[in-house]
Amino acid sequence: FEARLKQDEALKAELELRRQMDAFPAAQSQDLAFLQTLKEQNAKHFGSGKATIRKINNRNRVIVLVTSVAAAIASFFLVTRILLPNPDLYEQYNPHQDISLSLRGEADILGRIETAFNDKNYQTAYTLSKQFLEGDTIDIRIQEILGRAALELDKDEEAEQIFKEISEGKSLYKDNGYWYLGLTYLKQDKKDLAKASLEKVSDEAGKIYRQAQEILTQLE
C-alpha cells in the first residue's frame, strides 16, 4: 500500500482530503471555544460599550442631583442663619417666668404688679412698676420687672436702657442685667451687641450663665 501510495497521486490526494475532513470538527470546536473565551473576557474587563456609557451617565446624573440638593440645603440654612437667627433665639430663651413679690413690703401695689405680670398683662405691670419707681424709690427688682414688661410691649429702647443701668450697677441683679440686655439685643437682631453682653454674664449666675453660653455657641 505504501508503494502504491507513492505512485498513485490520486489516492494520495484523496487520503489527504479525508484526513482534513476528519480534523475539521475538532478544529472548529477549538475555534468556537477560543471565540467564546475571548467574548467572556472582553465582557468581564470591558463590558458592553453602551452599558458602560449608560452607567457613567447615570452616575453623573446622581452626582449632579446630590450636589444640587446639598447646595440648596446649605443655601437655605445659610440664609436662615443670616436673616433669622436672633428672633428665634430670643423666643427660645426669653423665659416669660412668673415673678414673686408677695413677701415684700407695700403688698398692695407689689401684689398688683405680680398679678398683672404673671397674668401676662404687661401693660398694667409696666404702668404699676413705673408708679412704684416714681420719686426717690430705688428697687432693682422692680426695675428689672419694668424692663421685662417694656420688652414684652416692644418698648425695646426703653428696656435696653433699663437693663444697661442694672448691668452697670453693683447689685446682685448685675448678671440679670447683662442677661436681659443680651435678650433685648437679640430681639433687635443686634448680634454683636448681644454677644458682648452675654459674654459678661458671670459663671456664678447659674442657669442664666449656662443659657448665655448656649446662645453664644449658636451665634458663632
Summary of the structure (lengths in Angstrom):
residues: 220
radius of gyration: 44.8
end to end distance: 107.3
largest distance: 151.1
contacts: 571
relative contact order: 0.06
helix: 78%
strand: 0%
